Amino acid sequence: MFDVIVLIGILQGLIASVQLFFNSRRNADKLLAWILLTTVLLNCKILLHTLGLWNTRFFRYFPLAVDLTIQPLLYLYVVSITGSLPKLRRPVILHLLPSFLLMGHALLVYVRVLPLDDLSEKSKVAAALAYNPVKEIEDYLSVLSFGVYLFLSIRHLKMYRSWLYDTISDSSYPTYGWLRNLLLLMSGLTILLLANITLDYGMNYGQANFFHWQLFYFLMTVIVYYIGFQASKQTTLSLPAAVITGKTDPVAPVSPEKLLQVRTAIEVLLEKEKIYRNPTITLAEMARRLDVSANVLSFTISKSYEKNFRDLINEYRVEEVKDKLASGHLSHLSILGIALDSGFNSEASFYRVFKKHTHRSPKEFQEQPR
């Protein structure tokens, strides 16, 4: 049963990666395809043992040294999907250099042992080429690499989401909740990998047991299914340098008088000019209207309203929808029509935001007794 699950995951991963390679020109999709192919190759490693292929002449020491590949690819994908891959300080190839070196060693061992028929002779040649010590180093580096690149990926995604909520009201920008979930799954995989390596090298548990590695590769297969399911839904965008670098201009001290002045001006824009009806209004555009810096405006919103820019704008949009639904004066418009007229630009985002602010669907709110 385990082999069947892994084989189905391998097939899905191959199909999804081929589709991404040939049906998209985006760098992010190409990277996602390589991530899928890497997970497929990693899953092939377990099948070499569970299907008994490791004890055959052709597959003994088959080169699948890709353990250090998925981590940098995942980080590069996170950077790329948020539009900031061209801003990477290090050449992309350097992130993959350790993986190339280990694959080169694995290929060398395989080429040397392939002509030999006797498995014990193959083992002697592999030992002379330090096969097992290199694999042990690869295992340790794999855990370290997962830790480093997951930290960088989570930090970059957090940076993007912080920028999004603080400066953009346009709900068409993706929040990449699925990517956050993927990073959590990868974190679980890392913990499991660390536990397995500790059991094998510290307690010799792997000499007589294999279940802990089956559990590891089962989670790997789940990740393949998840990536394959999400692969065709993703979009990329171009972001300003502040998002890419995480650097923003420092906020000078804002006096209470200035804070009150800016807040009053914000209320004029929101309540009288109804600037929130512009579905693509940004913090920078609003700051220009108020003749203040974006940082001062962001600071004022945070201090005065105790929320970020996006939540503030969406709150006013939701309140206008509620007023229109309660009044009944726009009964000729659909709920979606009212939402679009109030500044929302998509049905999905409107329903999500409305329920977040009211804990009810628009239909439930409309039907409640007045």
ROFILUM-82360 format. One record per residue (C-alpha): residue in one letter; x, y, z. Coordinates in steps of 0.05 Angstrom, whole numbers, plus 5000, padded with zeros to 4 digits. Layout:
# ROFILUM-82360
AXYZ;...
//
This chain:
# ROFILUM-82360
M500050005000;F505750485017;D509050364950;V502550494913;I501451164949;V508651384933;L508051154860;I501551544851;G504952154882;I510852074834;L506152034775;Q502352654796;G508853024809;L511452854740;I504953064705;A504553724743;S511853884731;V511253754656;Q505154204653;L508854764689;F514954694644;F511054724578;N504855134595;S508055724629;R513756214615;R514156484686;N520556374724;A516656204787;D512955644751;K519455354725;L522255344796;L515955014822;A516754484768;W523854354791;I521454304863;L516453774841;L521653394802;T526353404862;T520953124908;V519552594856;L526952394855;L527152384931;N521151924933;C524551464883;K530051364935;I525351004982;L522550564926;L529550314910;H529349974979;T522049794988;L521549484919;G528249114927;L531449494869;W537549674912;N539648944909;T539948924834;R546049054791;F543349664754;F540250044813;R545649924865;Y548450614882;F543850944831;P545451694834;L539852064869;A543852564909;V538553114909;D537753194984;L540653894983;T536654124922;I529654244946;Q531454735002;P534655284958;L529555164903;L523955284953;Y527255934976;L528356164905;Y521056014889;V518656424949;V523057004926;S520956924853;I513356874865;T513557534903;G516857854843;S523757964873;L528257424842;P532257924800;K534358274865;L537957674895;R544957874916;R548057194905;P547856854836;V542556324835;I547655784816;L551355874882;H545155644921;L545354984883;L552954874883;P553054384943;S547753964909;F551753954844;L558053734880;L554453164917;M551052934853;G557852934819;H560552474872;A554552014867;L555351974792;L562651814799;V561051234847;Y555550974802;V559850994739;R565450614775;V560950064803;L556249974744;P560649484705;L561249024765;D556348444773;D557848244844;L554448684896;S559948584947;E565048824897;K560749434884;S560649574959;K568249534962;V569150034906;A563850494936;A567450455004;A574050634971;L570551264943;A567951445012;Y560751334992;N557851235062;P561751805096;V559552285042;K552352055049;E552752175124;I555352875112;E549852985061;D544652785113;Y547353285165;L547853835112;S540753685090;V538053845159;L542354475164;S540254695095;F532854595111;G533655015174;V537255585138;Y532955615076;L526355525113;F528256105158;L529856535097;S523456325061;I518956455121;R522357125133;H521457335060;L514157125058;K512857485123;M516158105094;Y511758075033;R505357975073;S507158545119;W508259005060;L501758775029;Y497458915090;D500959565106;T500859885037;I495859554989;S488259534991;D487559164925;S485058474945;S487258174879;Y494358144907;P495357434932;T496857315006;Y499956624991;G496656275048;W497955615012;L505455775010;R505355895085;N502155215093;L507454905048;L512955205091;L509654925153;L509454235120;M516754305102;S518254495174;G514953865197;L518953475146;T525353785173;I523653585245;L522252885221;L528752855182;L532653085243;A529252555286;N530752005234;I538052195228;T538752215303;L535551525308;D539951235253;Y546751535271;G545851615345;M541950985363;N543050525303;Y535450485298;G535750425222;Q539449765224;A533149375240;N527449865227;F525050255167;F518350525189;H521051215209;W523551325137;Q516951085108;L513451615151;F518352135125;Y517051955052;F509551905064;L509752635086;M514052785025;T508652474981;V503352905016;I507453514998;V507753284925;Y500153224924;Y499453904956;I504254264908;G501153914848;F494254144870;Q496354864880;A501154914821;S496455174768;K493255724811;Q499256174823;T500656874798;T506857304801;L507558054807;S512758594810;L513958914877;P517859534899;A524859484926;A522559604997;V519058934996;I525058574966;T530158835014;G525858915076;K528659625084;T524360235095;D525960945112;P526061075187;V520061435215;A521762095248;P518262245315;V511162465303;S508362975352;P501362885381;E499163505343;K501663215277;L498462545293;L491762875304;Q492563305242;V493962695198;R488362295229;T483462855216;A485762885143;I484962125138;E477762175162;V476262705111;L478862265055;L475061655080;E468461945103;K467462535056;E471462364993;K470461615003;I477261454975;Y476260724994;R471660644934;N477860624891;P479359874890;T486759984878;I488160534927;T495060464959;L498360755020;A503161154975;E497361454936;M493661644999;A499961955028;R500762384966;R493662634974;L495162815046;D502063105030;V505562665082;S510462105076;A507961385070;N511661215134;V508261765173;L501461565146;S502760825163;F504961025233;T498761455243;I494060905220;S497460405266;K497360875326;S490561185316;Y486560595290;E490760015317;K490359655250;N493959635184;F492260025121;R488759455086;D484259295144;L482460035153;I480360105080;N476559455080;E472959645143;Y470160265109;R468259845048;V464659345091;E460959885129;E458560195064;V456059515039;K452459405105;D449060085101;K446859965030;L444159265046;A440459525107;S437360115071;G434359715015;H434960314968;L439359924920;S434959304914;H435959334838;L443259164849;S445858474867;I450158384930;L456258334885;G454258974849;I453759344915;A460659064935;L463859294870;D460659974878;S463760014948;G470959894928;F471659134925;N474358854860;S472658114863;E467157684890;A471757204928;S475557754964;F469058114982;Y465857505014;R472257345052;V473158055078;F465858155095;K465657515136;K472157705171;H469258365194;T462058155209;H462657405223;R456757305175;S455857225101;P452857815062;K446557405050;E445857255124;F446757985141;Q441658205089;E436357715114;Q437057865188;P431258245221;R432158995226;
//
